Amino acid sequence: MGSEPVPGAAGYGESAAALAEQYERITFEDVHREALHLFPPPPVPVLDIGAGSGRDAAALARRGHRVVAVEPTAGLREQGLQRHGALPIHWVDDHLPHLHTLRQRPERFGLVLLTAVWMHLDANERAPAMQALAVLTAPGGLVSMTLRHGPVPEGRRMFDVSAEETAALAAPLGLRHHWQGRRGDMLGRGDVHWSLLVLRRD
């Protein structure tokens, strides 16, 4: 759990402040623009997995949602608390694929966000991670993911995973393909693009 090394978080702790600055330059509304019309109206319990600087968690809390922000990198959690500590966000030190700490809690979520997270999991991790998402998502709830495609930055651990493969992994667990889209990179990197995927829990 919190004390375990998290392979997918490699390279993030060393540059937490700079990364937080980068994340906060892009708005929640811009990042989620294409799928935002699908998000449930407040108040619902929201889970932001890999919350980073807390940008999305903060925007959702301001909209009236009850937000749990999961971030395994201590430096990024600290950035989130510094930037958004006045908002009612519950920060949790936990990580995929198993989310052991969260699964011990009774709460289930009407919206689960994984923004630039899923690509950090290898093939062996993605199946148990999807099982964890299925457990944590309330009936009728949504899982919204962005999937990165392009060169892997030095010092990072990433895998190119398609929306189709991800939806196929989710379907037997009761997470059905609900919506899919694509967009370019918001940081202007010409060799990077993103798939957007929304799953709905039976």
N, C-alpha and C positions, 0 to 999 in steps of 0.2 A: 504494500500500500504506500503510504507516504514516504517511508524510508527506503523502499526498493528503487533501484535504478530503473529509469523509464527510457528504453531505447529510442522511442519516437520523439522524445524531448531533447535529444542530443543537439547541442549548439544553441539552445535558446537561453539557458541561464546566464551564459557568459555575456550576452548582449541584451539583457532584459530591458534596460532603460531605452536603448535605441530602438528596439523592436516595438516597445509600447508607444513611443513617439510616432513611429511609422503607422501602427495600427490606428491610432487616434486621429490621424490626418484624413482617414477615409470614414465617412459616416455610416452608421448602421443602415440608414435608408438607402444609401448607394449600394452597399454590399448586398442587401437582400431585396433590392427593388423589384426584380422579376418575380419573386415568390411571395412578396409581402402581402399581396391580396389574399393569400391562402391562410395566413397566420390567424389563429383564433383571437377574438376580441377579449380584452381583459375583463375580469381577472381570472387567469388560469395559472397553475403551477408550471413554471418554465425551468428547464434544465439546459444550461449552456456548458457543453463539454469542451474542454480546451479553451477556456474563456479568455486567456491571454491577459490583456490590459483591462478587461471588463467593459470594453466599448459597447458590445451588444447587450450584455447583462444590464448595464446602466440604462440604455435606451428602453429596454423592455420594462425595467423597474419604474422608469418615469411614466410609462404608459399604463401603469397600474397592475402589472403582473407580479406574482410572487416568484422571485428568481433565486435559483441555486446555481452558483458558478463553480465549476470544477476546473482546477488548474494544478497540474503536478509540479510546475516549475516555481520554486519559492520566490525567485526574483520577480516573476510576472505577477504572482499573487500580491506581492508587496506593492508593485506598481498599481495594480487594480485598487487596492485599499487606499493608497495615497490619492489616486485620482477620483475615486467614486465612493469613498468611505462613508459619505453622508447618506447614501442611498441604502434602502433595505435589501441588500444583497447578502445572501449567506454563502460565504466562500468555503470550499471543501478541497482538501488535499487528497485527490484520488486520481485514478487514470485507467484508461482502456488497456487491455481488452476486457478486464473483468469488473471493474468498478465495484470492488468488494465493499468499500465503506458505504457507498450510496445504496447498494442492494440490501444492506442491513436496516435501512430506514423504511418506514411504511409508505412514504409518499410516492405517488405515481404522477407522471407529468403529461400535460396536455400539449406541450410543445417542447421538443428536444432539438437543440442546435448543435451541429458539428461543422463549424466554419473553418475550412483549411485544416482539418484534423484527420480525416479517414485515410489520407494518403500516407500517413506515418506508420500504418499497420501493415505487417507482411501477411502473406496468405494464411499462415497458421494462426495469426492473431485475429483476422477479420471474422472468422466464424464465431468464436466465443464473444467477440465484441458485439456482433449483431444480436446474439442471444441476450446479452446484457441490455441492449437497447430495447429489445422486445419486452423484457421484464419491466423496464422502467417507464415505458410509454403507456399511458392510460388508454383504455378502449376509446376509439375515435380520435386519439391524439395523433399529432404529426411529428415526423422526424425530418428535419431540413438539413441537407448536407451540401457543401461545396467541395468539389473534387478537382485537384490541381493536375494539369498536364503540362509537361515541359521539362527542361534540364533540371537536375537536382543541384541545389546550391552546395558549395563545398562545406563539409562538416555536418551536413544534414542527412537524415535517413528518410527517404521518401520512395514511394512506389506508384507507378502509373496504374490506376484502377478506374475502369469505365463505370458509368452510371448503370449500364445494362447488367454487368457482372454483379454490381452491388444490389440492384433490385432483385436479381435472381437469387442471391444469397438470402435476402430478407423475406421473400414471399412464403417459404415454408414455415416461417416463424410468426406469420400473421401480420407482417408489415408489407402492405401492398403498394405497388407503384401507383402514385397519385398524380405526379406532375414531373416534368423534366425540361431543362433548358440548357443553354450554353451562353457564354459571354467571353469577351477578351479579358485581359489582365488590367486591373484597376491601378496598378503601379506603372503601366505603360511598357511592360516587358513584351516585346513582339514575339518571343519564342515561348510564351506561357499563355495558356488559355484554361478555362474552367468549365466543368459540367456542374449543373445544379440539379439536385434530386430531392423530391419530397415524397416520403412514404407515409401511409396512413395505417394506423393500428386497427385491426378488426375489433 
